Amino acid sequence: MIALHLPERKDFTSKLFLQNTFDSFLVSQASFTTGTSIAIDGSLHKDYFTDVEWESMEQHDLARWSLLKPLCFQIIKGNRLPEQFKIVFVLSRAGTEKMLFNHGLSFSTEQIGGLFLNIRYEQGTLTCTTGVSFTSFVMDKTLEHIWDDTVKRFFKAREILWEEL
């Protein structure tokens, strides 16, 4: 796990809410505090979608950021900054499998609860923390280090400035 400070608040929030930078990530949960507090559970509800829409989705448990981003942007836009927000992104199973394969790791996706990217804005400061959850105890920290490095490379490729905390 690493914690990163994101000093370019305006640039980062533009990439988060207005551009497609994070659209491929799934959303586990999100919360926003403006004049009220709003919490979003990223779980999908099959009955809401048409069969065609449902079948077109790569993964059926969590919503992609691209689906929730317009709603979340509506919550925070306005003349005042939100008091806080937190978004918990998860790498898709396909993304996780690709990363495991590319690094020659022998973990199965059933062993991995998720590769997380937590974005938090609070008291004028933006931070990002990474995390890996496993479905059972694992002593090997290789996947955690690879995920941390992957996030840093992801940010660098998208010109997102960060400082390690």
Backbone as ProteinMPNN parsed JSONL, in Angstrom:
{"seq_chain_A": "MIALHLPERKDFTSKLFLQNTFDSFLVSQASFTTGTSIAIDGSLHKDYFTDVEWESMEQHDLARWSLLKPLCFQIIKGNRLPEQFKIVFVLSRAGTEKMLFNHGLSFSTEQIGGLFLNIRYEQGTLTCTTGVSFTSFVMDKTLEHIWDDTVKRFFKAREILWEEL", "coords_chain_A": {"N_chain_A": [[0.838, -1.179, 0.0], [0.503, 2.189, -0.808], [0.572, 5.701, -0.165], [-0.379, 8.61, -1.755], [0.061, 12.054, -2.333], [-1.826, 14.377, -4.121], [-1.028, 17.083, -5.682], [-1.982, 18.861, -7.674], [-4.841, 19.886, -7.687], [-7.03, 20.971, -9.263], [-6.421, 20.11, -11.906], [-6.363, 17.324, -11.508], [-9.011, 16.776, -10.605], [-10.412, 17.522, -12.866], [-9.555, 15.559, -14.659], [-10.634, 13.401, -13.351], [-13.493, 13.876, -13.142], [-14.334, 15.048, -15.572], [-12.973, 14.079, -17.795], [-12.0, 11.01, -19.526], [-10.23, 9.529, -18.024], [-10.345, 7.748, -15.781], [-12.315, 6.005, -16.472], [-12.358, 3.235, -17.012], [-12.197, 1.945, -14.619], [-13.852, 0.163, -11.972], [-16.426, 0.956, -9.58], [-16.499, 0.649, -6.22], [-17.534, 1.978, -4.008], [-18.72, 5.284, -3.219], [-18.625, 8.501, -1.737], [-19.958, 11.68, -0.855], [-19.777, 14.932, 0.462], [-21.523, 17.755, 0.599], [-23.796, 20.222, 0.813], [-25.325, 18.334, 1.914], [-24.919, 14.87, 2.839], [-24.005, 12.264, 0.688], [-24.118, 8.93, -0.229], [-22.891, 6.37, -2.303], [-23.397, 3.165, -3.465], [-21.635, 1.011, -5.428], [-22.72, -1.279, -6.512], [-24.299, -3.174, -9.037], [-27.663, -3.454, -10.299], [-29.398, -5.85, -11.736], [-32.069, -5.958, -12.742], [-32.685, -3.363, -13.469], [-31.49, -2.831, -15.894], [-31.67, -3.31, -19.483], [-31.767, -6.461, -21.244], [-29.903, -6.425, -23.319], [-28.231, -4.27, -22.588], [-27.23, -5.306, -20.186], [-25.863, -7.621, -21.014], [-23.882, -6.448, -22.504], [-22.121, -5.493, -20.67], [-18.962, -5.875, -19.227], [-18.435, -6.855, -16.68], [-20.469, -7.894, -13.995], [-20.898, -7.152, -11.34], [-20.077, -4.654, -10.216], [-20.452, -1.143, -10.958], [-19.077, 0.639, -13.718], [-16.888, 3.481, -13.624], [-17.437, 5.264, -15.667], [-20.188, 5.085, -15.94], [-21.19, 6.075, -13.517], [-19.974, 8.536, -13.204], [-21.2, 10.956, -14.416], [-23.398, 11.402, -12.651], [-22.052, 11.695, -10.192], [-20.546, 13.975, -10.746], [-22.571, 15.865, -11.005], [-23.345, 16.023, -8.36], [-21.199, 17.321, -7.085], [-20.675, 19.672, -8.521], [-20.764, 23.227, -8.796], [-20.815, 26.468, -7.153], [-19.348, 26.239, -4.861], [-16.749, 24.373, -3.305], [-16.829, 20.851, -2.616], [-17.187, 19.614, 0.762], [-15.984, 17.227, 1.325], [-14.967, 14.264, -0.473], [-14.98, 10.824, -1.366], [-13.833, 8.191, -3.292], [-13.883, 4.864, -4.134], [-12.146, 2.979, -6.167], [-11.951, -0.018, -8.159], [-9.94, -2.371, -9.773], [-10.917, -4.043, -12.714], [-11.872, -7.549, -13.132], [-10.861, -8.576, -15.538], [-8.794, -6.742, -16.027], [-7.239, -7.259, -13.789], [-6.538, -9.954, -14.245], [-5.023, -9.628, -16.578], [-2.881, -8.086, -15.611], [-1.77, -9.903, -13.771], [-0.959, -11.937, -15.534], [0.851, -10.518, -17.226], [2.932, -10.035, -15.45], [3.719, -12.491, -14.711], [2.617, -13.743, -12.458], [1.329, -16.123, -10.144], [-1.095, -16.043, -8.846], [-4.606, -16.657, -8.523], [-7.65, -15.193, -9.788], [-9.643, -15.728, -8.012], [-8.397, -15.783, -5.585], [-7.945, -13.175, -5.078], [-9.395, -10.445, -3.63], [-9.64, -7.85, -4.489], [-8.097, -5.145, -6.309], [-7.406, -2.08, -5.278], [-8.001, 1.453, -5.617], [-8.038, 4.251, -3.919], [-9.508, 7.342, -3.768], [-9.384, 10.412, -2.189], [-10.739, 13.42, -1.061], [-10.332, 15.975, 1.154], [-10.538, 18.623, 3.436], [-9.346, 20.407, 1.617], [-7.313, 18.923, 0.498], [-6.087, 16.469, -1.715], [-5.768, 13.005, -1.834], [-4.442, 9.784, -2.605], [-4.691, 6.364, -2.127], [-3.417, 3.083, -2.388], [-4.468, -0.339, -2.469], [-4.646, -3.83, -1.748], [-6.724, -6.592, -1.573], [-7.096, -9.84, -0.305], [-8.679, -13.045, -0.532], [-7.936, -14.923, 1.245], [-5.353, -15.415, 3.723], [-2.219, -14.176, 2.711], [1.208, -14.278, 2.452], [3.003, -13.345, 0.618], [4.043, -10.38, -0.784], [4.341, -9.465, -3.319], [2.357, -8.903, -5.312], [1.126, -6.652, -4.205], [3.225, -4.748, -4.334], [3.608, -4.632, -7.096], [1.096, -3.644, -7.898], [1.148, -1.107, -6.664], [3.286, 0.073, -8.105], [2.158, -0.043, -10.65], [0.008, 1.749, -10.441], [1.423, 4.149, -10.03], [2.741, 4.318, -12.52], [0.491, 4.494, -14.173], [-0.536, 7.005, -13.38], [1.655, 8.638, -14.098], [1.726, 8.264, -16.909], [-0.576, 9.584, -17.576], [-0.066, 12.122, -16.939], [-0.473, 12.919, -14.282], [0.359, 14.511, -11.451], [2.103, 13.54, -8.515], [3.004, 13.085, -5.07], [4.816, 11.101, -2.929], [3.635, 10.063, 0.209]], "CA_chain_A": [[0.0, 0.0, 0.0], [1.175, 3.483, -0.813], [-0.279, 6.886, -0.074], [0.135, 9.657, -2.622], [-0.57, 13.374, -2.298], [-2.065, 14.863, -5.476], [-0.984, 18.537, -5.459], [-2.674, 19.62, -8.718], [-6.248, 19.579, -7.425], [-7.905, 21.312, -10.39], [-6.092, 19.21, -13.011], [-6.778, 15.968, -11.168], [-10.478, 16.653, -10.591], [-10.837, 17.568, -14.264], [-9.322, 14.211, -15.209], [-11.531, 12.483, -12.651], [-14.913, 14.095, -13.378], [-14.675, 15.571, -16.899], [-12.296, 13.322, -18.846], [-12.218, 9.566, -19.434], [-9.018, 8.991, -17.412], [-10.617, 6.66, -14.844], [-13.556, 5.352, -16.905], [-12.289, 1.772, -17.049], [-12.255, 1.41, -13.262], [-15.137, -0.116, -11.341], [-16.62, 1.731, -8.358], [-17.015, -0.114, -5.088], [-18.378, 2.921, -3.272], [-18.349, 6.693, -3.288], [-19.393, 9.351, -0.824], [-19.766, 13.106, -1.11], [-20.382, 15.831, 1.433], [-21.705, 19.147, 0.162], [-24.792, 20.684, 1.779], [-25.792, 17.085, 2.51], [-24.019, 13.743, 2.581], [-24.571, 11.303, -0.25], [-23.301, 7.724, -0.361], [-23.238, 5.558, -3.467], [-22.915, 1.789, -3.516], [-21.407, 0.74, -6.837], [-23.312, -2.555, -6.934], [-25.276, -3.103, -10.129], [-28.94, -4.142, -10.112], [-29.692, -6.4, -13.059], [-33.433, -5.658, -13.185], [-32.758, -2.003, -13.992], [-30.928, -2.784, -17.242], [-32.228, -4.204, -20.496], [-30.912, -7.628, -21.471], [-28.805, -6.008, -24.202], [-27.3, -3.485, -21.776], [-26.608, -6.195, -19.21], [-24.918, -8.5, -21.709], [-22.76, -5.658, -23.026], [-21.222, -5.169, -19.568], [-17.877, -6.841, -19.043], [-18.503, -7.412, -15.339], [-21.839, -7.649, -13.532], [-21.057, -6.881, -9.915], [-19.904, -3.239, -9.899], [-20.597, -0.196, -12.07], [-17.891, 1.354, -14.195], [-16.874, 4.909, -13.318], [-18.069, 5.993, -16.776], [-21.628, 5.076, -15.697], [-21.506, 6.875, -12.328], [-19.291, 9.838, -13.245], [-22.099, 12.114, -14.586], [-24.144, 11.601, -11.417], [-21.13, 12.213, -9.177], [-20.199, 15.35, -11.111], [-23.727, 16.701, -10.656], [-23.358, 16.187, -6.91], [-20.159, 18.237, -6.594], [-20.485, 20.924, -9.269], [-21.415, 24.401, -8.219], [-19.93, 27.573, -6.806], [-18.555, 25.889, -3.683], [-16.097, 23.062, -3.314], [-17.409, 19.933, -1.628], [-16.413, 19.486, 1.994], [-15.166, 16.024, 1.148], [-15.468, 13.143, -1.25], [-14.153, 9.622, -1.381], [-14.221, 7.246, -4.332], [-13.101, 3.634, -4.056], [-12.078, 2.291, -7.449], [-11.454, -1.39, -8.172], [-9.553, -2.843, -11.096], [-11.804, -5.12, -13.166], [-11.278, -8.89, -13.144], [-10.058, -8.696, -16.758], [-7.583, -5.962, -15.788], [-6.444, -7.993, -12.803], [-5.981, -11.123, -14.928], [-3.993, -9.142, -17.494], [-1.73, -7.698, -14.807], [-1.165, -11.136, -13.261], [-0.303, -12.598, -16.667], [1.991, -9.706, -17.671], [4.009, -10.092, -14.462], [4.024, -13.892, -14.43], [2.211, -14.094, -11.094], [0.513, -17.341, -10.135], [-2.348, -15.87, -8.106], [-5.834, -16.74, -9.316], [-8.536, -14.074, -9.448], [-10.449, -16.135, -6.851], [-7.615, -15.475, -4.386], [-7.83, -11.727, -4.942], [-10.651, -9.748, -3.373], [-9.663, -6.63, -5.292], [-6.992, -4.195, -6.378], [-8.141, -0.854, -4.992], [-7.432, 2.784, -5.753], [-8.916, 5.098, -3.115], [-9.32, 8.772, -3.975], [-10.023, 11.128, -1.085], [-10.588, 14.877, -0.97], [-10.772, 16.42, 2.467], [-9.855, 19.82, 3.925], [-8.574, 20.994, 0.54], [-6.207, 18.047, 0.102], [-6.407, 15.252, -2.452], [-4.829, 11.907, -1.637], [-4.762, 8.511, -3.232], [-4.024, 5.22, -1.52], [-3.632, 1.823, -3.077], [-4.686, -1.457, -1.575], [-4.938, -5.142, -2.314], [-7.347, -7.495, -0.611], [-7.074, -11.25, -0.669], [-9.763, -13.811, 0.082], [-7.309, -15.673, 2.331], [-4.072, -14.822, 4.11], [-1.114, -14.353, 1.772], [2.426, -13.623, 2.95], [3.707, -12.784, -0.53], [3.666, -8.981, -1.013], [4.702, -9.117, -4.692], [1.227, -8.282, -6.001], [0.948, -5.304, -3.654], [4.272, -3.88, -4.887], [3.323, -4.454, -8.526], [-0.062, -2.76, -8.0], [1.634, 0.238, -6.332], [4.057, 0.558, -9.259], [1.227, 0.119, -11.77], [-0.72, 3.004, -10.217], [2.366, 5.249, -10.293], [2.926, 4.401, -13.974], [-0.793, 4.974, -14.695], [-0.562, 8.444, -13.136], [2.697, 9.283, -14.908], [1.312, 8.227, -18.308], [-1.684, 10.528, -17.743], [0.44, 13.406, -16.46], [-1.019, 13.234, -12.96], [1.47, 14.704, -10.523], [1.897, 12.97, -7.18], [4.122, 13.058, -4.126], [4.605, 10.005, -1.995], [3.533, 10.486, 1.628]], "C_chain_A": [[0.879, 1.238, 0.0], [0.121, 4.571, -0.659], [0.396, 7.982, -0.881], [-0.65, 10.941, -2.418], [-0.679, 13.844, -3.742], [-2.148, 16.393, -5.419], [-1.761, 19.371, -6.476], [-4.171, 19.316, -8.672], [-7.149, 19.824, -8.635], [-7.67, 20.376, -11.575], [-6.599, 17.795, -12.725], [-8.302, 15.83, -11.201], [-11.06, 16.772, -11.99], [-10.676, 16.195, -14.905], [-10.281, 13.195, -14.595], [-12.987, 12.641, -13.103], [-15.286, 14.506, -14.806], [-14.046, 14.786, -18.052], [-12.515, 11.827, -18.627], [-11.066, 8.825, -18.751], [-9.288, 7.75, -16.561], [-11.818, 5.798, -15.261], [-13.519, 3.828, -16.89], [-12.341, 1.139, -15.659], [-13.695, 1.129, -12.846], [-15.21, 0.69, -10.048], [-17.231, 0.83, -7.291], [-17.981, 0.753, -4.284], [-17.864, 4.331, -3.482], [-19.196, 7.447, -2.277], [-18.981, 10.799, -1.047], [-20.441, 13.89, 0.002], [-20.347, 17.232, 0.854], [-22.622, 19.764, 1.213], [-25.42, 19.506, 2.511], [-24.732, 16.023, 2.238], [-24.733, 12.737, 1.693], [-23.6, 10.136, -0.37], [-23.823, 6.903, -1.533], [-22.589, 4.195, -3.322], [-22.798, 1.445, -4.995], [-22.003, -0.549, -7.363], [-24.358, -2.338, -8.019], [-26.522, -3.906, -9.784], [-29.447, -4.566, -11.489], [-31.064, -5.979, -13.58], [-33.586, -4.253, -13.775], [-32.378, -1.944, -15.471], [-31.688, -3.69, -18.205], [-31.275, -5.385, -20.648], [-29.701, -7.266, -22.323], [-27.762, -5.213, -23.418], [-26.522, -4.388, -20.822], [-25.546, -7.076, -19.869], [-23.723, -7.74, -22.249], [-21.75, -5.302, -21.932], [-20.21, -6.289, -19.375], [-18.002, -7.572, -17.714], [-19.833, -6.999, -14.722], [-21.986, -7.318, -12.053], [-20.987, -5.391, -9.571], [-19.997, -2.378, -11.151], [-19.239, 0.39, -12.446], [-18.027, 2.828, -13.811], [-17.579, 5.697, -14.418], [-19.585, 6.061, -16.607], [-22.011, 6.031, -14.554], [-20.958, 8.299, -12.367], [-20.25, 11.012, -13.461], [-22.909, 12.431, -13.325], [-23.255, 12.23, -10.344], [-20.732, 13.655, -9.475], [-21.346, 16.296, -10.77], [-23.775, 16.982, -9.155], [-22.379, 17.269, -6.471], [-20.084, 19.57, -7.316], [-21.276, 22.052, -8.617], [-20.384, 25.454, -7.877], [-19.022, 27.265, -5.623], [-17.919, 24.513, -3.871], [-16.819, 22.14, -2.334], [-16.555, 19.933, -0.362], [-15.476, 18.297, 1.895], [-15.787, 15.125, 0.104], [-14.472, 12.004, -1.186], [-14.719, 8.692, -2.443], [-13.296, 6.046, -4.219], [-13.224, 2.909, -5.389], [-11.528, 0.886, -7.253], [-11.077, -1.723, -9.605], [-10.456, -4.016, -11.476], [-11.09, -6.474, -13.101], [-10.395, -9.074, -14.373], [-8.741, -7.932, -16.605], [-6.654, -6.653, -14.814], [-5.782, -9.197, -13.457], [-4.845, -10.721, -15.864], [-2.727, -8.768, -16.726], [-1.012, -8.926, -14.251], [-0.366, -11.834, -14.358], [0.963, -11.844, -17.085], [3.184, -9.768, -16.721], [4.344, -11.526, -14.051], [3.677, -14.323, -13.024], [1.239, -15.263, -11.132], [-0.764, -17.231, -9.31], [-3.525, -16.104, -9.053], [-6.728, -15.578, -8.903], [-9.453, -14.435, -8.279], [-9.721, -15.849, -5.543], [-7.608, -13.981, -4.074], [-9.213, -11.115, -4.756], [-10.771, -8.469, -4.171], [-8.359, -5.873, -5.236], [-7.639, -2.814, -6.347], [-7.306, 0.404, -5.205], [-8.422, 3.725, -5.068], [-8.548, 6.561, -3.314], [-10.078, 9.504, -2.872], [-9.691, 12.618, -1.162], [-11.154, 15.291, 0.375], [-9.911, 17.589, 2.911], [-8.892, 20.388, 2.875], [-7.443, 20.132, 0.007], [-6.732, 16.804, -0.599], [-5.34, 14.204, -2.189], [-5.351, 10.664, -2.341], [-4.01, 7.432, -2.467], [-4.358, 3.986, -2.336], [-3.892, 0.745, -2.035], [-4.988, -2.726, -2.35], [-5.616, -5.95, -1.23], [-7.306, -8.905, -1.187], [-8.214, -11.958, 0.032], [-9.248, -14.718, 1.193], [-5.945, -15.058, 2.599], [-2.979, -15.186, 3.113], [0.089, -13.604, 2.315], [3.174, -12.901, 1.839], [3.179, -11.377, -0.821], [3.953, -8.531, -2.448], [3.574, -8.389, -5.41], [0.993, -6.861, -5.498], [1.965, -4.329, -4.24], [4.024, -3.61, -6.379], [2.137, -3.506, -8.716], [0.35, -1.313, -7.701], [2.388, 0.844, -7.518], [3.159, 0.805, -10.465], [0.459, 1.43, -11.644], [0.185, 4.199, -10.487], [2.584, 5.425, -11.794], [1.667, 4.931, -14.653], [-0.868, 6.494, -14.551], [0.453, 9.166, -14.022], [2.283, 9.346, -16.374], [0.197, 9.232, -18.595], [-1.352, 11.916, -17.204], [-0.262, 13.865, -15.187], [0.162, 13.319, -12.001], [1.115, 14.133, -9.162], [3.185, 13.07, -6.384], [3.833, 11.952, -3.128], [4.591, 10.54, -0.567], [4.292, 9.53, 2.529]], "O_chain_A": [[1.873, 1.314, 0.722], [-1.052, 4.382, -0.98], [1.586, 8.251, -0.716], [-1.879, 10.921, -2.34], [0.278, 13.721, -4.507], [-3.214, 16.943, -5.141], [-2.162, 20.491, -6.161], [-4.696, 18.583, -9.511], [-7.951, 18.96, -8.99], [-8.629, 19.899, -12.182], [-7.191, 17.151, -13.591], [-8.824, 14.868, -11.765], [-12.102, 16.18, -12.273], [-11.567, 15.727, -15.614], [-10.688, 12.239, -15.255], [-13.646, 11.649, -13.414], [-16.435, 14.331, -15.212], [-14.551, 14.833, -19.174], [-13.147, 11.428, -17.649], [-10.948, 7.608, -18.895], [-8.519, 6.79, -16.622], [-12.281, 4.961, -14.486], [-14.567, 3.194, -16.766], [-12.511, -0.074, -15.538], [-14.63, 1.779, -13.314], [-14.181, 1.063, -9.485], [-18.34, 0.319, -7.448], [-19.081, 0.331, -3.931], [-16.716, 4.539, -3.875], [-20.337, 7.077, -1.999], [-17.834, 11.102, -1.376], [-21.545, 13.553, 0.432], [-19.282, 17.814, 0.648], [-22.258, 19.822, 2.388], [-25.979, 19.664, 3.597], [-23.774, 16.255, 1.501], [-25.897, 12.403, 1.909], [-22.404, 10.333, -0.586], [-25.03, 6.761, -1.728], [-21.385, 4.085, -3.088], [-23.771, 1.578, -5.737], [-21.818, -0.885, -8.532], [-25.192, -1.437, -7.929], [-26.452, -4.908, -9.071], [-29.869, -3.736, -12.295], [-31.196, -5.671, -14.765], [-34.538, -3.998, -14.513], [-32.886, -1.103, -16.213], [-32.27, -4.698, -17.805], [-30.119, -5.318, -20.231], [-28.597, -7.75, -22.073], [-26.561, -5.445, -23.558], [-25.308, -4.249, -20.671], [-24.453, -7.247, -19.328], [-22.655, -8.323, -22.436], [-20.643, -4.857, -22.236], [-20.549, -7.473, -19.36], [-17.712, -8.765, -17.627], [-20.276, -5.866, -14.911], [-23.11, -7.214, -11.562], [-21.75, -4.914, -8.731], [-19.667, -2.816, -12.254], [-18.375, 0.602, -11.595], [-19.134, 3.351, -13.69], [-18.248, 6.691, -14.134], [-20.209, 7.007, -17.087], [-23.035, 6.71, -14.624], [-21.434, 9.168, -11.636], [-20.132, 12.005, -12.742], [-23.083, 13.598, -12.975], [-23.657, 13.18, -9.672], [-20.596, 14.465, -8.558], [-21.113, 17.408, -10.296], [-24.199, 18.058, -8.735], [-22.692, 18.056, -5.577], [-19.493, 20.516, -6.793], [-22.308, 21.838, -7.982], [-19.22, 25.349, -8.263], [-18.03, 27.961, -5.407], [-18.483, 23.624, -4.508], [-17.362, 22.603, -1.331], [-15.358, 20.215, -0.406], [-14.325, 18.355, 2.327], [-16.984, 15.209, -0.173], [-13.276, 12.208, -0.979], [-15.922, 8.437, -2.489], [-12.074, 6.192, -4.208], [-14.253, 2.309, -5.701], [-10.757, 0.62, -6.33], [-11.807, -1.396, -10.54], [-10.728, -4.885, -10.647], [-9.863, -6.536, -13.026], [-9.313, -9.654, -14.282], [-7.688, -8.424, -17.011], [-5.435, -6.64, -14.984], [-4.593, -9.439, -13.249], [-3.821, -11.401, -15.93], [-1.621, -9.101, -17.152], [0.218, -8.983, -14.259], [0.764, -12.268, -14.135], [2.018, -12.449, -17.277], [4.324, -9.575, -17.144], [5.155, -11.747, -13.151], [4.356, -15.173, -12.449], [0.424, -15.375, -12.047], [-1.446, -18.234, -9.097], [-3.448, -15.788, -10.24], [-6.588, -15.038, -7.806], [-9.988, -13.542, -7.621], [-10.359, -15.69, -4.502], [-7.305, -13.571, -2.953], [-10.087, -11.25, -5.613], [-11.878, -8.041, -4.498], [-7.614, -5.944, -4.258], [-8.337, -2.428, -7.284], [-6.092, 0.419, -5.003], [-9.515, 3.963, -5.58], [-7.414, 6.966, -3.059], [-11.261, 9.251, -2.645], [-8.535, 13.015, -1.306], [-12.306, 14.999, 0.697], [-8.688, 17.548, 2.776], [-7.775, 20.795, 3.195], [-6.687, 20.577, -0.857], [-7.686, 16.171, -0.147], [-4.146, 14.481, -2.306], [-6.542, 10.531, -2.623], [-2.819, 7.577, -2.193], [-5.445, 3.868, -2.9], [-3.568, 0.912, -0.859], [-5.516, -2.689, -3.462], [-5.143, -5.994, -0.095], [-7.46, -9.117, -2.39], [-8.667, -11.51, 1.086], [-10.032, -15.226, 1.994], [-5.442, -14.272, 1.797], [-2.832, -16.344, 2.722], [-0.006, -12.412, 2.608], [3.903, -11.944, 2.101], [1.987, -11.208, -1.079], [3.823, -7.348, -2.762], [3.81, -7.365, -6.051], [0.692, -5.966, -6.288], [1.61, -3.208, -4.604], [4.212, -2.49, -6.854], [2.169, -2.653, -9.604], [-0.058, -0.395, -8.413], [2.151, 1.995, -7.886], [3.374, 1.756, -11.217], [0.28, 2.143, -12.631], [-0.247, 5.168, -11.111], [2.611, 6.552, -12.288], [1.752, 5.72, -15.593], [-1.226, 7.189, -15.502], [0.137, 10.192, -14.625], [2.47, 10.377, -17.02], [0.043, 9.681, -19.731], [-2.227, 12.764, -17.036], [-0.6, 15.039, -15.033], [0.869, 12.338, -11.77], [-0.026, 14.23, -8.712], [4.286, 13.131, -6.932], [2.745, 11.877, -2.557], [5.425, 11.362, -0.187], [4.321, 9.72, 3.745]]}, "name": "protein", "num_of_chains": 1, "seq": "MIALHLPERKDFTSKLFLQNTFDSFLVSQASFTTGTSIAIDGSLHKDYFTDVEWESMEQHDLARWSLLKPLCFQIIKGNRLPEQFKIVFVLSRAGTEKMLFNHGLSFSTEQIGGLFLNIRYEQGTLTCTTGVSFTSFVMDKTLEHIWDDTVKRFFKAREILWEEL"}
